[in-house]
C-alpha cells in the first residue's frame, strides 16, 4: 500500500511538472507513472479479491460480496444510442441477455485464480425458455 502511495506522489509530481513546463518528455514520464499506478492498484485489488475468496470458502455471502466488487458498475466506454426505437430495444436486449453469461465468466476466472472448486458451490446458470412475445394485460380505456 505504501508503494502505491509513493508511486502516486511521483505521478502527481510529474503531472505538475509537465503542466508547468509543457515538455513532452515530462508528459511522457507522467503517463508512464499514471499507467504504473493503475497497474499496481489493479494488482492489489486482484490480490485482495483472491485472498477474500480463499479465506471465506464456506461463506457464500462474503464470496458474492467480493464478486460484486469485481464487476464494473459503469460501462468502460460511452455508447451512442440510435434514435431508432427497434435498434435501441435490441441494444438493451443484447446487454441484458449477456449479463448472466458475463457474470459466470468472471466468477469462473476468480475461482480459477483462487483455486476454488465451483463444483461444490451453488453457482449454476439457470436456463429459462425464451418466449417470442410477452403477454400484456389489457386495461380498459376511459
Phi and psi in degrees as GROMACS dihedral restraints (atoms count N, CA, C in turn):
[ dihedral_restraints ]
;  ai    aj    ak    al  type     phi  dphi    fc
    3     4     5     6     1   -65.6    20    10
    4     5     6     7     1   -33.1    20    10
    6     7     8     9     1   -63.3    20    10
    7     8     9    10     1   -41.2    20    10
    9    10    11    12     1   -65.6    20    10
   10    11    12    13     1   -41.6    20    10
   12    13    14    15     1   -61.7    20    10
   13    14    15    16     1   -42.1    20    10
   15    16    17    18     1   -63.9    20    10
   16    17    18    19     1   -41.8    20    10
   18    19    20    21     1   -60.9    20    10
   19    20    21    22     1   -40.0    20    10
   21    22    23    24     1   -65.1    20    10
   22    23    24    25     1   -40.0    20    10
   24    25    26    27     1   -63.1    20    10
   25    26    27    28     1   -42.7    20    10
   27    28    29    30     1   -63.9    20    10
   28    29    30    31     1   -44.0    20    10
   30    31    32    33     1   -58.2    20    10
   31    32    33    34     1   -46.6    20    10
   33    34    35    36     1   -65.3    20    10
   34    35    36    37     1   -36.5    20    10
   36    37    38    39     1   -60.6    20    10
   37    38    39    40     1   -48.1    20    10
   39    40    41    42     1   -68.7    20    10
   40    41    42    43     1   -30.7    20    10
   42    43    44    45     1   -65.6    20    10
   43    44    45    46     1   -46.4    20    10
   45    46    47    48     1   -62.9    20    10
   46    47    48    49     1   -41.6    20    10
   48    49    50    51     1   -65.5    20    10
   49    50    51    52     1   -40.8    20    10
   51    52    53    54     1   -66.4    20    10
   52    53    54    55     1   -40.1    20    10
   54    55    56    57     1   -63.2    20    10
   55    56    57    58     1   -41.0    20    10
   57    58    59    60     1   -69.8    20    10
   58    59    60    61     1   -45.2    20    10
   60    61    62    63     1   -91.0    20    10
   61    62    63    64     1   -24.7    20    10
   63    64    65    66     1    59.1    20    10
   64    65    66    67     1    24.7    20    10
   66    67    68    69     1   -80.8    20    10
   67    68    69    70     1   126.5    20    10
   69    70    71    72     1   -59.0    20    10
   70    71    72    73     1   -32.1    20    10
   72    73    74    75     1   -66.8    20    10
   73    74    75    76     1   -38.9    20    10
   75    76    77    78     1   -66.7    20    10
   76    77    78    79     1   -39.8    20    10
   78    79    80    81     1   -63.7    20    10
   79    80    81    82     1   -40.0    20    10
   81    82    83    84     1   -62.8    20    10
   82    83    84    85     1   -42.7    20    10
   84    85    86    87     1   -64.9    20    10
   85    86    87    88     1   -43.0    20    10
   87    88    89    90     1   -59.4    20    10
   88    89    90    91     1   -46.5    20    10
   90    91    92    93     1   -61.3    20    10
   91    92    93    94     1   -38.1    20    10
   93    94    95    96     1   -60.2    20    10
   94    95    96    97     1   -49.1    20    10
   96    97    98    99     1   -68.4    20    10
   97    98    99   100     1   -32.5    20    10
   99   100   101   102     1   -60.9    20    10
  100   101   102   103     1   -46.5    20    10
  102   103   104   105     1   -64.0    20    10
  103   104   105   106     1   -40.0    20    10
  105   106   107   108     1   -63.1    20    10
  106   107   108   109     1   -42.3    20    10
  108   109   110   111     1   -61.5    20    10
  109   110   111   112     1   -46.8    20    10
  111   112   113   114     1   -60.7    20    10
  112   113   114   115     1   -43.0    20    10
  114   115   116   117     1   -63.3    20    10
  115   116   117   118     1   -45.3    20    10
  117   118   119   120     1   -64.8    20    10
  118   119   120   121     1   -39.6    20    10
  120   121   122   123     1   -64.5    20    10
  121   122   123   124     1   -44.4    20    10
  123   124   125   126     1   -60.4    20    10
  124   125   126   127     1   -43.3    20    10
  126   127   128   129     1   -63.2    20    10
  127   128   129   130     1   -41.9    20    10
  129   130   131   132     1   -64.7    20    10
  130   131   132   133     1   -40.8    20    10
  132   133   134   135     1   -63.5    20    10
  133   134   135   136     1   -42.3    20    10
  135   136   137   138     1   -63.8    20    10
  136   137   138   139     1   -44.3    20    10
  138   139   140   141     1   -61.9    20    10
  139   140   141   142     1   -41.6    20    10
  141   142   143   144     1   -62.2    20    10
  142   143   144   145     1   -46.3    20    10
  144   145   146   147     1   -62.5    20    10
  145   146   147   148     1   -44.7    20    10
  147   148   149   150     1   -61.0    20    10
  148   149   150   151     1   -45.0    20    10
  150   151   152   153     1   -61.2    20    10
  151   152   153   154     1   -42.9    20    10
  153   154   155   156     1   -64.7    20    10
  154   155   156   157     1   -39.7    20    10
  156   157   158   159     1   -67.3    20    10
  157   158   159   160     1   -43.5    20    10
  159   160   161   162     1   -63.6    20    10
  160   161   162   163     1   -42.4    20    10
  162   163   164   165     1   -77.4    20    10
  163   164   165   166     1   -13.4    20    10
  165   166   167   168     1  -126.1    20    10
  166   167   168   169     1    40.2    20    10
  168   169   170   171     1   -57.9    20    10
  169   170   171   172     1   -30.3    20    10
  171   172   173   174     1   -99.7    20    10
  172   173   174   175     1     7.1    20    10
  174   175   176   177     1  -115.8    20    10
  175   176   177   178     1    89.5    20    10
  177   178   179   180     1   -64.0    20    10
  178   179   180   181     1   -31.9    20    10
  180   181   182   183     1   -61.5    20    10
  181   182   183   184     1   -44.7    20    10
  183   184   185   186     1   -66.5    20    10
  184   185   186   187     1   -39.9    20    10
  186   187   188   189     1   -62.0    20    10
  187   188   189   190     1   -44.6    20    10
  189   190   191   192     1   -64.7    20    10
  190   191   192   193     1   -35.8    20    10
  192   193   194   195     1   -61.7    20    10
  193   194   195   196     1   -42.8    20    10
  195   196   197   198     1   -65.3    20    10
  196   197   198   199     1   -43.1    20    10
  198   199   200   201     1   -60.5    20    10
  199   200   201   202     1   -43.3    20    10
  201   202   203   204     1   -63.5    20    10
  202   203   204   205     1   -31.4    20    10
  204   205   206   207     1   -70.7    20    10
  205   206   207   208     1   -22.0    20    10
  207   208   209   210     1   -86.1    20    10
  208   209   210   211     1   -16.0    20    10
  210   211   212   213     1   -90.6    20    10
  211   212   213   214     1   123.0    20    10
  213   214   215   216     1   -62.0    20    10
  214   215   216   217     1   140.9    20    10
  216   217   218   219     1   -83.1    20    10
  217   218   219   220     1   -32.4    20    10
  219   220   221   222     1  -117.5    20    10
  220   221   222   223     1   153.7    20    10
  222   223   224   225     1   -69.2    20    10
  223   224   225   226     1   149.4    20    10
  225   226   227   228     1   -68.6    20    10
  226   227   228   229     1   -27.9    20    10
  228   229   230   231     1  -130.1    20    10
  229   230   231   232     1   149.8    20    10
  231   232   233   234     1   -78.0    20    10
  232   233   234   235     1   135.6    20    10
  234   235   236   237     1  -109.8    20    10
  235   236   237   238     1   142.0    20    10
  237   238   239   240     1   -90.7    20    10
  238   239   240   241     1   129.3    20    10
  240   241   242   243     1   -90.5    20    10
  241   242   243   244     1   140.0    20    10
  243   244   245   246     1   -75.7    20    10
  244   245   246   247     1   157.9    20    10
  246   247   248   249     1   -81.6    20    10
  247   248   249   250     1   -16.4    20    10
  249   250   251   252     1   -73.0    20    10
  250   251   252   253     1   121.6    20    10
  252   253   254   255     1   -59.4    20    10
  253   254   255   256     1   -38.9    20    10
  255   256   257   258     1   -65.8    20    10
  256   257   258   259     1   -40.8    20    10
  258   259   260   261     1   -65.9    20    10
  259   260   261   262     1   -43.7    20    10
  261   262   263   264     1   -61.3    20    10
  262   263   264   265     1   -45.6    20    10
  264   265   266   267     1   -61.0    20    10
  265   266   267   268     1   -42.8    20    10
  267   268   269   270     1   -66.4    20    10
  268   269   270   271     1   -36.7    20    10
  270   271   272   273     1   -65.4    20    10
  271   272   273   274     1   -43.4    20    10
  273   274   275   276     1   -62.4    20    10
  274   275   276   277     1   -43.6    20    10
  276   277   278   279     1   -60.4    20    10
  277   278   279   280     1   -44.9    20    10
  279   280   281   282     1   -62.2    20    10
  280   281   282   283     1   -42.8    20    10
  282   283   284   285     1   -61.3    20    10
  283   284   285   286     1   -53.1    20    10
  285   286   287   288     1   -69.5    20    10
  286   287   288   289     1   -30.2    20    10
  288   289   290   291     1   -69.1    20    10
  289   290   291   292     1   -25.9    20    10
  291   292   293   294     1   -92.0    20    10
  292   293   294   295     1    -9.5    20    10
  294   295   296   297     1   -58.7    20    10
  295   296   297   298     1   -47.5    20    10
  297   298   299   300     1   -61.9    20    10
  298   299   300   301     1   -48.8    20    10
  300   301   302   303     1   -61.9    20    10
  301   302   303   304     1   -42.9    20    10
  303   304   305   306     1   -64.0    20    10
  304   305   306   307     1   -39.4    20    10
  306   307   308   309     1   -65.0    20    10
  307   308   309   310     1   -43.4    20    10
  309   310   311   312     1   -61.5    20    10
  310   311   312   313     1   -42.6    20    10
  312   313   314   315     1   -60.8    20    10
  313   314   315   316     1   -43.2    20    10
  315   316   317   318     1   -66.7    20    10
  316   317   318   319     1   -37.2    20    10
  318   319   320   321     1   -63.1    20    10
  319   320   321   322     1   -43.9    20    10
  321   322   323   324     1   -63.0    20    10
  322   323   324   325     1   -41.0    20    10
  324   325   326   327     1   -63.6    20    10
  325   326   327   328     1   -47.3    20    10
  327   328   329   330     1   -60.0    20    10
  328   329   330   331     1   -43.3    20    10
  330   331   332   333     1   -64.4    20    10
  331   332   333   334     1   -41.9    20    10
  333   334   335   336     1   -62.1    20    10
  334   335   336   337     1   -44.5    20    10
  336   337   338   339     1   -64.9    20    10
  337   338   339   340     1   -31.3    20    10
  339   340   341   342     1   -95.9    20    10
  340   341   342   343     1     6.7    20    10
  342   343   344   345     1    53.0    20    10
  343   344   345   346     1    43.9    20    10
  345   346   347   348     1  -102.5    20    10
  346   347   348   349     1   130.1    20    10
  348   349   350   351     1   -85.3    20    10
  349   350   351   352     1   110.7    20    10
  351   352   353   354     1   -72.2    20    10
  352   353   354   355     1   -15.1    20    10
  354   355   356   357     1   -62.7    20    10
  355   356   357   358     1   -25.9    20    10
  357   358   359   360     1   -94.9    20    10
  358   359   360   361     1    -6.7    20    10
  360   361   362   363     1   -95.4    20    10
  361   362   363   364     1   155.4    20    10
  363   364   365   366     1   -83.7    20    10
  364   365   366   367     1    38.0    20    10
  366   367   368   369     1  -100.8    20    10
  367   368   369   370     1    97.1    20    10
  369   370   371   372     1  -130.2    20    10
  370   371   372   373     1   137.3    20    10
  372   373   374   375     1   -75.6    20    10
  373   374   375   376     1   131.6    20    10
  375   376   377   378     1   -97.2    20    10
  376   377   378   379     1   127.0    20    10
  378   379   380   381     1   -98.3    20    10
  379   380   381   382     1   123.1    20    10
  381   382   383   384     1  -117.2    20    10
  382   383   384   385     1   128.1    20    10
  384   385   386   387     1   -62.7    20    10
  385   386   387   388     1   139.6    20    10
  387   388   389   390     1   -91.1    20    10
  388   389   390   391     1   132.8    20    10
  390   391   392   393     1  -100.8    20    10
  391   392   393   394     1   147.9    20    10
  393   394   395   396     1   -75.5    20    10
  394   395   396   397     1   -24.4    20    10
  396   397   398   399     1  -144.0    20    10
  397   398   399   400     1   154.2    20    10
  399   400   401   402     1   -97.5    20    10
  400   401   402   403     1   133.1    20    10
  402   403   404   405     1   -72.6    20    10
  403   404   405   406     1   126.3    20    10
  405   406   407   408     1  -107.8    20    10
  406   407   408   409     1   138.1    20    10
  408   409   410   411     1   -69.4    20    10
  409   410   411   412     1   142.5    20    10
  411   412   413   414     1   -95.7    20    10
  412   413   414   415     1   122.0    20    10
  414   415   416   417     1  -107.6    20    10
  415   416   417   418     1   138.7    20    10
  417   418   419   420     1   -66.8    20    10
  418   419   420   421     1   141.6    20    10
  420   421   422   423     1   -89.6    20    10
  421   422   423   424     1   151.3    20    10
